[in-house]
Amino acid sequence: MSAEAQKQAAAEVAVAKVESGTVIGVGSGSTVNLFIDALAASDTRIEAAVAASEASAERLRGHGIDVVDANRVTELAVYIDGADEINRHLQMIKGGGGALTREKIVAALSKRFICIVDESKRVTALGDFPLPVEVIPMARSYVARELVKLGGRPELREGFTTDNGNIILDVRSLDLSKPLHREQELNNLAGVVTNGLFALRPADELLVGTDTGVQRFTAA
Ligand SMILES: O=C(CO)[C@H](O)[C@H](O)COP(=O)(O)O
């Protein structure tokens, strides 16, 4: 089964977990696109969604689903999003699509975070995928030097600007064996908006598309 088919299967199981009449959070990326399409094709009629990217908002609206500003809600029933890597504690690296900051905000607003992935995203240790760090443009060189001091190899994501008008540094070689500590440490660097480690707010449930069906996990 292709990764695409695995993503589709996980997305469809996630749709079944969404209740009509609720306001939900919707992440971004190719797996989430499949979720949005599957939600629109289902009998589930949500009240509205808070979207983690302009691209997701546009896709939702294209299906006639209302998109509301995050400032208009106090809590979301559930957040559905993908990941670039996820471990058995359901801690993740996210931000391959550059939407990490808004994804973190929507995740923080949500009672439950359901992560949907194909099986290539499950890892025993986080860190093969370069860690995205969103940085205010003025701080680019400073933050890059600090990341090097921490053992990382940052690389500017060329020609890319986030929905918030910032840049992304993709960082290889950082030791991510203590993700909670690392997430906080990186966020403490002046000029960092946030980083793609989701350890302080891991997923509550993981749906993995595999060749033998969708496997469900909760944090180990
Ligand atoms: O964090 C993300 C975007 O910022 C995505 O969830 C992540 O990159 C996974 O994407 P895909 O579903 O396309 O594999």
Ligand as a Chemical Component Dictionary entry (heavy atoms), coordinates in Angstrom:
data_LIG
# 
_chem_comp.id                   LIG 
_chem_comp.type                 NON-POLYMER 
_chem_comp.pdbx_formal_charge   0 
_chem_comp.three_letter_code    LIG 
# 
loop_
_chem_comp_atom.comp_id 
_chem_comp_atom.atom_id 
_chem_comp_atom.alt_atom_id 
_chem_comp_atom.type_symbol 
_chem_comp_atom.charge 
_chem_comp_atom.model_Cartn_x 
_chem_comp_atom.model_Cartn_y 
_chem_comp_atom.model_Cartn_z 
_chem_comp_atom.pdbx_ordinal 
LIG O1 O1 O 0 3.598 19.753 10.481 1  
LIG C1 C1 C 0 3.123 19.764 9.367  2  
LIG C2 C2 C 0 3.069 20.987 8.535  3  
LIG O2 O2 O 0 3.682 22.080 9.159  4  
LIG C3 C3 C 0 2.577 18.516 8.806  5  
LIG O3 O3 O 0 1.680 17.949 9.700  6  
LIG C4 C4 C 0 3.707 17.566 8.554  7  
LIG O4 O4 O 0 4.675 18.199 7.747  8  
LIG C5 C5 C 0 3.222 16.280 7.889  9  
LIG O5 O5 O 0 2.853 16.563 6.584  10 
LIG P1 P1 P 0 2.256 15.471 5.618  11 
LIG O6 O6 O 0 0.896 15.118 6.140  12 
LIG O7 O7 O 0 2.198 16.179 4.277  13 
LIG O8 O8 O 0 3.173 14.283 5.605  14 
# 
loop_
_chem_comp_bond.comp_id 
_chem_comp_bond.atom_id_1 
_chem_comp_bond.atom_id_2 
_chem_comp_bond.value_order 
_chem_comp_bond.pdbx_ordinal 
LIG O1 C1 DOUB 1  
LIG C1 C2 SING 2  
LIG C1 C3 SING 3  
LIG C2 O2 SING 4  
LIG C3 O3 SING 5  
LIG C3 C4 SING 6  
LIG C4 O4 SING 7  
LIG C4 C5 SING 8  
LIG C5 O5 SING 9  
LIG O5 P1 SING 10 
LIG P1 O6 DOUB 11 
LIG P1 O7 SING 12 
LIG P1 O8 SING 13 
# 
